[in-house]
Amino acid sequence: TMKDRCLNSNIPNYKNYGEKGIIICDRWLNSFENFYADMGEKPSKKHSLDRINNNGNYEPLNCRWATDKQQCNNKGNNRIIIYKEKTQNLTQWCEELNLSYSIIHQRLHIHNWTIEKAFETPTIN
């Protein structure tokens, strides 16, 4: 699917990859053996190929095998939040702080609370 995304303008996902200029490195383009040598075997059925930098190309230093959760945390449309000098997306913060994603999302996006107020104000159970 990596090749289709970057090279096949007839598939729906092409607009998010090939059309945006995402390419496959020359080493991998016509050699599965080189791809396999660089990436190794997929660790499990739960893993898929992920670009670490979503704006970067498919190449050895920018790719990894990732779970669905890792892929979701690496999406380009995630809201990145800096809180107490640490940077994570909203889902990761809610998991770490044991907060309800829907409540925090509402506080930030509907009520326009600050990050500190949204994270630090207790919720009513």
N, C-alpha and C positions, 0 to 999 in steps of 0.2 A: 504493500500500500504506500510505502514511502515514495516509490517511483511514480505511482499513479498520481499522488498528490502534487508532485512537482512537475510531472511531464505530460499528463493526460488532461487536456483542457475540456474534455467531454464529461468529466466527473464533477459532482457538486463541490467537493472539497478543494478542487484546484484553485478556486478564488482565494482561499486562505493560505495557499502555499506557493505554487508555481507563479500565479498571477502577482503575488507580492514579492517575487524575486527570490524565494527560498530555493536553493539548489542542493544537489547532491554532490559531494566532493568527487573529483576525478577518480580517486582511489577506489571508491565504492560503485561508481556509476555503472560500470560494466563487469564488475567482478564480485560475485557473492563470496568467493573465497577470501578476498581482502576484507570485506565487511565482517565476515565470520572471524577472521584472524584478529580484527580490532575489537569487536564487540563480544565475541564468545557466544556461547549458547544462552538462549533465553532462560533465566533462572527458574521460571515456572509459567504455567498457563495464565497466571494472574499478572504477568509482566508484559509490557509492550514498549516499543521504542519511543523515547522521549527526547526532545531537544531541550537542553538545560536553559539556553537563552532562546526564547520563542522567536526572536527576530533573527537568530543565527541559522546557519545552514546545517544540513545533515553531514556531519564530519566527526571524526573520532573524538576530538576534544569537546564537542558540544552535544554528544549523545550518551544516553545511558539506558539501561533497562529499568523501568519504573512501574509501580503498581498504579491502579486506577486512582487511589487516594493521592499518591505523589503527583500524578498527572494533573489532577484537579487543583492541587495546591500550586501548580506551576502554570496555570492558564494566564494568558495575557490580559484577560478582563477582570482578574481578581483585584479587589481593593487592598492596597498595601498600606499597612498602618505601622507607624513608629510610636511605641509606647514604652516608657521607661528605658530608652536607649536601645530597644530591640525592635527589629523589623520582621513582621510576619503578615500574612493575609488575615482577613477577618475570621475565617473558619478556624485557622490555627490558633488565633487568640482566644476564641470562644472555647475551643477544646482545652487549651492550657489553663484558662481561668475558670473553667467549669461554668460558663455562661450560656444562656439560651441564644442561639444564633438569631432566631426570629425577633426576639426582644431587642437585642443589641442592634440589629439591622434597622429595625423600626426607629429606635432612638437616634441613630445616626442619620438615616436617610429621610425620615418623615418629620421628626422633631428637631433635627439639626443640632443635636447635643454635641458637645465636645467629646473627644475620645475619652478623656479622663472621667467626665461625668457619666458617660454611657457605661464604662467599665466598672466604675467604683460605686455607683448608686445601687443599693440592694434592690432586688426584685421582690414583689409581694407574692407569696405562695398561696 
